Amino acid sequence: MRGRAYQRKRGRAHSVEPARARHGLYDVRSFLPLDIMRWIAALPMYNVSAALARDWRGLLTDVRASLAPWLDARGDTLELVDPGADLTAFWPRDDLLLAQTCGYPLTHALVARVRLVATPVFDAPGCVGATYRSVLVVRHDLHAATLEDCRGLRAIYNSDDSNSGMNLLRHAAAPLARNGRFFSSVERSGGHLASLQALAVDGRADLAAIDCVTYAFAREHRPELTAGVREIGVSASTPGLPFITSMRVSEHDADLIARALADALARDAARARRLRLTGFARTPLTDYAIIDDYERQAISLGYPLLA
């Protein structure tokens, strides 16, 4: 093998360009180069409007430009994709270079399946540093002033694996519940904007917990959804929605991606303001354990499910 590098393909070794070995592209444990990867990336979590979706894609485009030397040295590519509706299948993909998930999946379904890259720091009411909260909102025509006043009303939440829509609302309602119930009914909407639609437009629900960043974006870009609701409080706080990468990516290369995010943010100050982004924090994974703590607290109070 002297002077040549080798990799496995369909169970056998074959020679590749010696230059790839000079770039350090082999795994030192096996003396075989890493596979050429066709990476994918998407940031769908805060696409509240078409304009915001374009800005998030623009941020990713600049991340790709910052990572170009790293990609080129490895012979890899990065495609910006539409992740589709099933994010639970998208997040753990081996070819995922960058995406954003929710903290609840990070501490549940995605444990040991993705690597944490960074936590965004937003300039939005309810955010402090890299943390965020949920805004508790009710229909504007209700007289409820506190969550306790909402006993027996109809709740709606976005999804079972949502920290902001489900877990933080459950944590807030648990001390008020009686015999495992607090609301008269609970409905799953499929998304925060759909929950606001149910309250403000359709009138088929009375209360929801909305991610405070989503709520800030909705007030600016979808005012018809926020004009019909009223804030009555906020939830406890947790670290914000994490940016993640595949476990195929090393810790060192995850650091490169985090720096590429910071570089991309600095390239366009106007875009950063529109996205309400002020930076990215290297939040330890252990900080997200508070999400599990809130779940355990609700369960200990006899309130394992929103009800």
C-alpha positions in Angstrom: 0.0 0.0 0.0 3.0 2.3 0.1 2.4 5.6 -1.7 -1.3 4.9 -2.2 -4.5 5.3 -0.2 -7.3 2.7 -0.1 -10.9 2.7 0.9 -13.6 0.0 1.1 -16.3 -0.3 -1.6 -18.8 -3.1 -1.6 -16.7 -5.1 0.8 -13.4 -4.8 -0.9 -10.5 -2.3 -1.0 -9.7 -0.2 -4.1 -7.1 2.4 -4.7 -7.8 6.1 -4.8 -5.8 9.3 -5.5 -2.7 9.5 -3.2 -3.5 13.2 -2.8 -6.5 12.3 -0.7 -4.2 10.6 1.8 -2.1 13.8 1.9 -5.2 15.7 2.9 -5.6 13.4 5.9 -8.8 11.9 4.7 -8.1 8.4 6.1 -9.4 7.0 9.4 -6.2 6.5 11.4 -7.8 3.6 13.2 -8.2 1.5 10.1 -5.8 3.3 7.7 -8.7 3.6 5.2 -9.9 6.9 3.9 -13.3 8.3 4.8 -16.0 7.8 2.3 -16.8 10.7 0.0 -20.0 12.1 1.3 -22.9 13.9 -0.5 -24.1 15.9 2.5 -27.5 17.5 2.9 -28.7 20.5 5.0 -32.0 22.3 5.8 -33.3 24.8 8.4 -37.1 24.4 8.4 -38.0 25.1 12.0 -38.7 28.9 11.8 -40.0 29.2 8.2 -42.9 31.3 9.4 -43.1 33.1 6.0 -41.7 32.7 2.5 -39.4 35.7 3.2 -38.0 34.0 6.3 -37.6 30.7 4.5 -35.4 32.6 1.9 -33.3 34.1 4.6 -32.7 30.8 6.3 -31.7 29.3 3.0 -29.4 32.3 2.4 -27.8 31.6 5.7 -27.2 28.0 4.7 -25.8 29.1 1.4 -23.2 31.2 3.2 -22.5 28.3 5.6 -21.8 26.1 2.5 -19.4 28.8 1.2 -17.5 28.9 4.5 -17.2 25.2 4.5 -16.1 25.0 0.9 -12.4 24.4 1.6 -13.3 21.6 4.1 -15.7 20.0 1.6 -13.3 20.3 -1.3 -10.4 18.8 0.6 -12.5 15.7 1.4 -14.1 15.5 -2.1 -17.5 16.0 -0.5 -20.6 18.0 -1.6 -23.3 19.7 0.3 -26.9 20.1 -1.1 -29.5 22.4 0.5 -32.7 20.4 0.5 -36.4 20.5 1.4 -36.6 18.0 4.3 -40.2 17.2 3.7 -42.9 16.9 6.3 -41.4 14.0 8.3 -38.6 15.7 10.2 -38.3 12.7 12.5 -37.0 10.7 9.6 -34.8 13.6 8.3 -33.0 14.5 11.5 -31.1 11.1 12.1 -30.0 10.7 8.5 -26.3 9.7 8.2 -25.8 12.3 5.4 -27.1 15.2 7.4 -24.5 17.9 7.8 -26.6 20.6 9.3 -30.2 21.0 10.5 -32.2 22.4 13.5 -34.3 20.2 15.7 -36.3 20.6 18.9 -34.8 20.1 22.3 -37.3 17.3 23.1 -36.3 15.0 20.3 -32.6 15.8 21.1 -33.1 14.3 24.6 -35.4 11.5 23.5 -35.6 10.0 20.0 -32.2 11.5 18.8 -30.1 10.5 21.8 -26.7 9.1 20.5 -28.1 9.5 16.9 -27.0 13.2 16.2 -24.3 15.5 17.4 -25.0 18.9 18.9 -23.3 21.8 17.0 -24.6 25.0 18.5 -27.7 26.8 20.0 -28.9 29.9 18.3 -29.1 33.1 20.3 -32.3 35.1 19.3 -33.3 38.6 20.0 -37.0 37.9 20.8 -39.1 38.5 23.9 -38.7 35.5 26.1 -35.2 34.7 25.0 -32.2 35.2 27.4 -28.9 34.2 25.9 -29.3 30.8 24.2 -32.5 30.0 26.2 -36.1 30.5 25.2 -39.7 30.0 26.6 -43.2 29.4 25.4 -45.8 32.1 25.4 -49.1 31.0 26.8 -51.9 32.5 24.7 -55.7 32.3 24.8 -58.4 33.5 22.4 -58.7 37.3 22.7 -62.4 37.0 23.7 -61.8 34.9 26.8 -61.5 36.5 30.2 -58.8 34.2 31.5 -55.9 36.2 33.0 -53.7 33.3 34.2 -53.2 29.7 33.4 -55.1 28.7 36.5 -58.1 30.5 35.0 -57.9 28.1 32.0 -59.1 25.1 33.9 -61.7 23.2 31.9 -60.9 25.1 28.6 -59.8 23.5 25.3 -56.0 23.2 24.8 -54.2 22.7 21.5 -50.6 21.8 21.0 -48.3 21.3 18.0 -46.9 17.8 18.4 -46.1 15.1 20.9 -42.4 15.6 20.6 -42.4 19.4 21.0 -40.7 20.9 24.0 -42.3 24.3 23.6 -45.8 23.2 22.6 -46.2 20.1 24.7 -43.5 19.6 27.3 -43.4 23.2 28.7 -47.2 23.4 28.7 -47.4 20.1 30.6 -44.9 21.3 33.1 -46.8 24.5 33.6 -50.2 22.8 34.0 -49.0 19.9 36.2 -49.2 21.7 39.6 -52.7 22.8 38.7 -54.1 19.5 37.5 -56.5 17.4 39.5 -56.6 13.6 39.1 -54.4 13.9 36.0 -56.6 16.4 34.2 -56.7 20.2 33.8 -58.2 20.9 30.3 -61.6 19.8 29.0 -60.0 18.6 25.8 -56.6 18.5 24.2 -56.0 18.5 20.4 -52.8 18.1 18.4 -52.6 20.6 15.5 -49.4 19.7 13.7 -47.6 23.0 14.1 -47.5 26.2 16.1 -49.0 28.3 13.2 -51.8 25.7 13.0 -52.4 26.1 16.8 -52.6 29.9 16.4 -55.0 29.4 13.5 -57.2 27.2 15.7 -57.4 29.9 18.4 -57.5 33.1 16.4 -59.4 32.2 13.3 -61.2 28.9 13.7 -62.2 29.3 17.3 -62.0 25.5 18.0 -59.5 25.8 20.8 -58.9 28.2 23.7 -55.3 28.0 24.8 -51.8 27.1 23.4 -48.2 27.3 24.3 -46.2 28.9 21.4 -42.4 28.9 21.0 -41.6 32.6 21.8 -39.4 32.9 18.7 -42.2 31.5 16.5 -44.5 33.9 18.2 -42.3 36.9 17.5 -42.0 35.9 13.9 -45.7 35.4 13.6 -46.5 38.9 15.1 -44.3 40.4 12.3 -45.1 38.1 9.4 -48.5 36.6 10.2 -50.3 39.3 12.2 -53.7 37.8 11.4 -52.7 34.8 13.6 -51.6 36.8 16.6 -54.3 39.6 16.5 -56.9 37.1 17.7 -55.0 35.9 20.7 -53.9 37.3 24.0 -50.8 36.5 26.2 -51.5 35.4 29.7 -48.0 34.2 30.8 -44.8 32.3 29.8 -43.4 28.9 30.6 -40.2 28.0 32.2 -37.1 28.3 30.1 -34.8 25.8 28.4 -32.0 26.0 25.9 -33.2 26.9 22.4 -33.7 24.7 19.4 -30.4 23.1 18.7 -28.4 22.9 15.4 -27.3 19.4 14.9 -25.2 17.2 12.6 -24.8 13.5 11.9 -22.8 11.3 14.2 -20.6 10.6 11.2 -19.2 14.1 11.8 -16.4 14.3 14.4 -16.4 16.7 17.3 -13.6 18.6 15.5 -15.6 19.0 12.4 -18.7 20.0 14.3 -16.6 22.9 15.6 -15.8 23.8 12.0 -19.6 23.9 11.3 -20.2 26.0 14.3 -17.6 28.5 13.1 -19.1 28.4 9.6 -22.5 29.4 11.1 -20.9 32.3 12.9 -19.1 33.4 9.7 -22.4 33.1 7.7 -24.2 35.2 10.3 -21.6 38.0 10.1 -21.7 38.2 6.3 -25.1 39.8 6.2 -26.1 42.1 9.2 -29.5 42.9 7.7 -30.4 39.3 7.3 -29.3 38.5 10.8 -31.7 41.2 12.1 -34.5 39.8 10.0 -33.8 36.4 11.5 -33.5 37.9 15.0 -30.2 36.1 15.3 -27.4 37.6 17.4 -25.1 34.6 17.6 -24.6 31.0 18.3 -23.7 29.4 21.7 -21.7 26.2 22.2 -24.2 24.9 24.7 -23.2 21.7 26.5 -25.5 18.8 25.7 -26.0 18.4 29.5 -27.7 21.8 29.6 -30.6 20.2 27.7 -31.2 17.7 30.5 -33.5 20.3 32.0 -36.1 19.3 29.4 -36.1 15.8 30.9 -36.3 17.3 34.4 -39.5 19.2 33.5 -41.0 16.0 32.1 -40.1 14.0 35.3 -41.6 16.8 37.5 -44.9 16.6 35.6 -45.0 12.8 35.9 -44.2 13.0 39.6 -47.2 15.3 40.0 -49.4 12.7 38.4 -49.7 14.5 35.0 -47.8 12.4 32.5 -49.9 13.6 29.5 -51.6 16.8 28.5 -55.2 16.3 29.6 
